[in-house]
Every structure is written in structure tokens, then in C-alpha cells.
């Protein structure tokens, strides 16, 4: 920045801090609605170019309801947390990172033709006082460390590119807490966060958190005592709770980090478990899908399709506008539709291990660049990251974002083309061996559930140049009349959580559980329906006025009919000349939705 830009930046930051101070003071005496609306107005001033007007309208609706769970959440945050820490952290995270940094990163991404991450994950050390089952860090060994100078340089260079958030992983990062606090002091424009086992949190540590202000932590926990200590060792559960109690007593906001597996997924999302966390003062939860990383990693802890679907639905229920719990939950594997798929390889984040290797992801231990040999920008421009940038998203179903777990055919190709090498220090694992463990999981994920199957159908359609005619009677009763598919243009865009469909003449929409996706075709529509709960999708289509169809009740009747009745669905879209669907509408029967979709895809791939 030049001198004028620095002055403007300093003034803008000061104004943001002043507004936060005012809001925090108001929260002690005024009603929560007034404060919440003031906060939304403040955010709108700085994020108007990033978020849509509809988003701010929704936020104001929430703010105007004093009995809403998120109003209570905001009140708890403002009244229970240390004012200086809250103001300082939010300034770094929301203003420097969310506003200035995000825009700067996007601009530099275009300038340098590479992904510029919003967040950098760094391992200050590979050392840890625990060895948890399923932890990626266990594969790195315990002898590697980044120096203070190395971390300082990465953060300096990253901030110049737009990276204003740093998450410390490990190893146990708090084994380097003295250096971390030095970094916090020097880089006031960066929001710091650490994933920790919590065993090194004491009163002196809490005092330092409140002093620097731009650093908070998440405590790793995997359920109640039996489940947690089974992975983390006897006594860890009580130590983790003690750390939470201490931070709560000191008015320090914190979160939890949870690795969910086939064994604990219901426990860690249960009302009882979440109520316990909230009572301890927890404000947010990071949910991480178990990954079979490392030569000795088991596949037994991988979820089956039904368990994965449960996690997706349950996490969204937890953080819903109504119901759920007063805790903000993030599930990286199942939230891909809100981020456009995989966020690794610098798209939103990257990982630097304790040996300096710059990796695309904390679970992908391959790299072609090291910060001890190259600048941070040069590391982001390495061939493997270029492969990520070129391949993202790895499919049109953002519930299957990962090039390893759900798309294991991609990662070996990218590693081979880029010349990247394994960065595991204990027992280097070939990318073929790693992805081989994921093939069975990927096959189940690919062909289970309406969401995934619809996305697969889109992929097939995109590859074909000629129209496809479905055999009459394919899928039995699920599809009656055989429509002609003529795909001239496909447009797919991830949407926000609430229902919304933007239609155009002769547009087409996939209904069912994919109502978060805007999909436009020229001449055909195929609607898969997974259950009665999705009938709102049909109503939404009709209400948008872009298609002329029969009432929703008629569609609902057809959904529960037989083959003969299913044939009549073709009449729903006959009015093509008046802006309707110039194609047949094939509706899969409720109980046969998945099977029908699978058969259609198989036929089209022939």
C-alpha cells in the first residue's frame, strides 16, 4: 500500500473498531433487537459488494425477532465475552479478513493466475503430547518445527496477498504458545486460531489471550468420556472440559473441533452433547469427516451413505434459523455447496506442515514447494496447486467435493502431472495407496441419494454431444413416457440454504433434495422426488411463474401413482411456446427415486 492507502485503511479500521465498541456497550443496557439491527447495518456497510441484498434482508428479519435462537446467541456473545478480545478479534477476522482480505485475495488470484487463500493453516510443530487415532498429524513425526522467523515471513507475505486469517494445527500448537503470542502481537491485522487438545490451557494462557485479543482456540473433543478417551487417551475428556470451564470463567469465546466417524457421529451431534458444550461456554463447532490418511489408517471409521446423509441433515438442523441449538456448526465435507466444492489448494485455504512443505489440504500430504526454498506466492503457484485450480470443482455435486475421499480418481492424476511428492515423515504413503482406501466409499457416495445421482446425471449430460433418447419403460414404473434429452447449455450454481430458483424460458429445474442448486437446461426437465417433504420444490417452481404447469396438488398426485399415471407427467410441460418447458417431465416415483436415477445414468453412459 502507498501512504494514502495506508491512511485510508487506518481510518476505516478505526471507524470499524468504534462501531464495535458502541455495539458492545449498547448490548449491556439495550434490547438485543436494537443491537442486532445496528450490527447488521454495520456489516452491510462493509460487505454490501460481497453479500446480496436478500442476505441482509434475512439478517434483519432474524435481528427483529427477540425470541429467535440467533438473537439469544448474539446476546450471549456480546454480554459474556471479554469486550477487548471480542472487538479485537472481530476487527481482524471480519474487517481485515472478511472484507479487505477477501477482496484483496480475489484480485490477486486473478493477477497472479493462482489460488490465493483466505486462510493459511500452519503447524508450528509436529510435536504433540498425545497420539489420537485418525489424526493426520500423527503421520508427521515429532521432530519438526517452523521457526518464528519462518512463520513471521509467511504471515507477512500472505497479508500482502490478502490472507488475514491463520489457523494453527499440529502436532499440538500450544507447545509453541510463546511464539504464537509473539506473532499475534506483531500481526494485528490477522485473526489467529488454534486447534488444541486443551491440556496446556491454564490461567496464564487465558491472561495472554485477553491481552493480545486476536487469538482464540478450539478444543478437540470426540464425544462423551468413553468415545473421546477411546481415541485420545484416558483422562483427556476431563482435561478438555476443565479447559473449557477455565476459558468460560475468563469470558473467552471458544469452539470445539470434532472428528466424526462411523462410531461417534450421532453422539457428537446429539442434543445432550451440544447442550453440554453450550453450558461450558462454547460458541462454535468444527465438524471434520474422518479421513483414512496414513499407512496404518483404518477404513472402518468411514461413514456409510446413510450415516453421511444423517450428518448433513443434522448439522443443518443444528444451525438452522429455527430449532437446533445455539451453536454455530460447520461441516466441511457436507458444506461444499456453500463454498463451491473443495476449498483446498489455496482456493480458500492451504496447509503448511512443520517441515515447511506447502500442501493443498491438511489431509493431502503431497507437495512440490517448501517455504524454506520459495516465497509464499511461489509456493501457491506450484504445479499441484495449479492442478487444483484447474480441476475445481471436481464434480457438480458439492456434497462430494474432495479429490481424494469422494473422487479418488482425481488426486493420483494431479500428483502425477505435477510431480508432487509425499510429505509424510514417518511412513510415506503413495497417492495410489491412499486413494485406493477411498474407492469403495466413493462408489457408495456417488450412487446413493437423489442429490448425488442428479449431479452424476448432469455430468453425463455435459459430456454428450448428441441428444439422448431413453428407452421406453426404463426404470419400470418410475418413468413412463421416454423423453428426448437435448442439452444445449448447462448452468450450475451453488445457492444459499433457503429455497430459491431463478428460471428462464425453457429452463429446467431439478427438484427434490437439490433445491439449493440452480440448474438450467434448454429442452428437458427430469424431477426426482425423494419424499413428501420436498413437495415445496414443486410449489416453488409453479410460483415463480417461469413455467406453465398444473397445480402442485396434481404433481403430488402423480408422484404417488403408477406407470400409467407417471406417463401423464408429460403434460405438465407442454406449453413451451408460452415460456413453459418444451419437453416431457418425467417424475420418479417416491419409493423408486434413487433406483430410477441410477438406471437413467447407467443407460446414458452406454
C-alpha positions, 0 to 999 in steps of 0.5 A: 500500500502507498501512504494514502492507502495506508491512511485510508485503511487506518481510518476505516479500521478505526471507524470499524473498531468504534462501531464495535465498541458502541455495539458492545456497550449498547448490548449491556443496557439495550434490547438485543433487537436494537443491537442486532439491527445496528450490527447488521447495518454495520456489516452491510456497510462493509460487505454490501459488494460481497453479500446480496441484498436478500442476505441482509434482508434475512439478517434483519428479519432474524435481528427483529425477532427477540425470541429467535435462537440467533438473537439469544446467541448474539446476546450471549456473545456480546454480554459474556465475552471479554469486550477487548478480545471480542472487538479485537478479534472481530476487527481482524477476522471480519474487517481485515479478513472478511472484507479487505482480505477477501477482496484483496485475495480475489484480485490477486488470484486473478493477477497472479493466475493462482489460488490465493487463500483466505486462510493459511493453516500452519503447524508450528510443530509436529510435536504433540503430547498425545497420539489420537487415532485418525489424526493426520498429524500423527503421520508427521513425526515429532521432530519438526518445527517452523521457526518464528522467523519462518512463520513471521515471513509467511504471515507477512507475505500472505497479508500482502496477498490478502490472507488475514486469517491463520489457523494453527494445527499440529502436532499440538500448537500450544507447545509453541504458545510463546511464539504464537503470542509473539506473532499475534502481537506483531500481526494485528491485522490477522485473526489467529486460531488454534486447534488444541487438545486443551491440556496446556490451557491454564490461567496464564494462557487465558491472561495472554489471550485477553491481552493480545485479543486476536487469538482464540482456540478450539478444543478437540473433543470426540464425544462423551468420556468413553468415545473421546478417551477411546481415541485420545487417551484416558483422562483427556475428556476431563482435561478438555472440559476443565479447559473449557470451564477455565476459558468460560470463567475468563469470558473467552469465546471458544469452539470445539473441533470434532472428528466424526466417524462411523462410531461417534457421529450421532453422539457428537451431534446429539442434543445432550452433547451440544447442550453440554458444550453450550453450558461450558461456554462454547460458541462454535463447532468444527465438524471434520469427516474422518479421513483414512490418511496414513499407512496404518489408517483404518477404513472402518471409521468411514461413514456409510451413505446413510450415516453421511446423509444423517450428518448433513441433515443434522448439522443443518438442523443444528444451525438452522434459523429455527430449532437446533441449538445455539451453536454455530456448526460447520461441516466441511465435507457436507458444506461444499455447496456453500463454498463451491466444492473443495476449498483446498489448494489455496482456493480458500485455504492451504496447509503448511506442515512443520517441515515447511512443505506447502500442501493443498489440504491438511489431509493431502500430504503431497507437495512440490514447494517448501517455504524454506526454498520459495516465497509464499506466492511461489509456493501457491503457484506450484504445479499441484496447486495449479492442478487444483485450480484447474480441476475445481470443482471436481464434480457438480455435486458439492456434497462430494467435493474432495479429490481424494475421499469422494473422487479418488480418481482425481488426486493420483492424476494431479500428483502425477502431472505435477510431480508432487511428492509425499510429505509424510515423515514417518511412513510415506504413503503413495497417492495410489495407496491412499486413494485406493482406501477411498474407492469403495466409499466413493462408489457408495457416495456417488450412487446413493441419494437423489442429490448425488445421482442428479449431479452424476446425471448432469455430468453425463449430460455435459459430456454428450454431444448428441441428444439422448433418447431413453428407452421406453419403460426404463426404470419400470414404473418410475418413468413412463413416457421416454423423453428426448434429452437435448442439452444445449447449455448447462448452468450450475450454481451453488445457492444459499440454504433457503429455497430459491430458483431463478428460471428462464424460458425453457429452463429446467429445474431439478427438484427434490433434495437439490433445491439449493442448486440452480440448474438450467437446461434448454429442452428437458426437465427430469424431477426426482422426488425423494419424499413428501417433504420436498413437495415445496420444490414443486410449489416453488417452481409453479410460483415463480411463474417461469413455467406453465404447469398444473397445480402442485396438488396434481404433481403430488398426485402423480408422484404417488401413482403408477406407470400409467399415471407417471406417463401423464407427467408429460403434460405438465410441460407442454406449453413451451411456446408460452415460456413453459418447458418444451419437453416431457417431465418425467417424475420418479416415483417416491419409493423408486427415486434413487433406483430410477436415477441410477438406471437413467445414468447407467443407460446414458453412459452406454 
